[in-house]
Amino acid sequence: MLDQKLLTILACPICKGELHYNKTDKELVCLVDALAFPVKDGVPVMLKDDAREITLEEREKYS
């Protein structure tokens, strides 16, 4: 689990926008870029090459 204070500081490395934490999949999700950045051992991996594209259905969960 990520620290709440850390979540308020983190931003998408591409668009600098807001990130949403998906506890189930352990990912930080950017809705603008439709990318999910993995969280490994409690550490966010904020690299575009390690991110995965999210589907439209996944994006709608956060609306």
SEMI-716360 format. One record per residue (C-alpha): x, y, z. Coordinates in steps of 0.2 Angstrom, whole numbers, padded with zeros to 4 digits, always signed. Layout:
XYZ/...
//
This chain:
+0000+0000+0000/+0006+0017-0004/+0007+0031+0009/-0007+0044+0007/+0005+0059+0008/+0015+0051-0006/-0001+0049-0017/-0004+0068-0015/+0013+0072-0021/+0015+0060-0036/+0010+0066-0054/+0010+0057-0070/+0027+0059-0078/+0021+0062-0095/+0007+0075-0093/+0010+0080-0075/-0008+0076-0071/-0017+0067-0057/-0015+0049-0053/-0027+0037-0046/-0022+0022-0035/-0029+0005-0040/-0026-0005-0024/-0032-0021-0032/-0020-0021-0047/-0006-0011-0037/-0005+0003-0051/-0006+0021-0052/-0018+0026-0066/-0017+0042-0077/-0034+0044-0086/-0027+0058-0097/-0014+0047-0105/-0023+0030-0102/-0008+0023-0094/-0006+0012-0078/+0011+0013-0069/+0015-0002-0058/+0019-0001-0040/+0032-0014-0035/+0036-0018-0017/+0027-0002-0012/+0038+0009-0024/+0029+0017-0039/+0038+0013-0056/+0035+0029-0065/+0043+0025-0082/+0033+0025-0098/+0041+0009-0104/+0035+0000-0089/+0017+0007-0090/+0003-0002-0098/-0011+0005-0108/-0028+0004-0100/-0044+0001-0109/-0059+0012-0111/-0069+0001-0098/-0055+0003-0085/-0055+0022-0088/-0074+0023-0085/-0072+0015-0068/-0064+0031-0062/-0077+0043-0069/
//
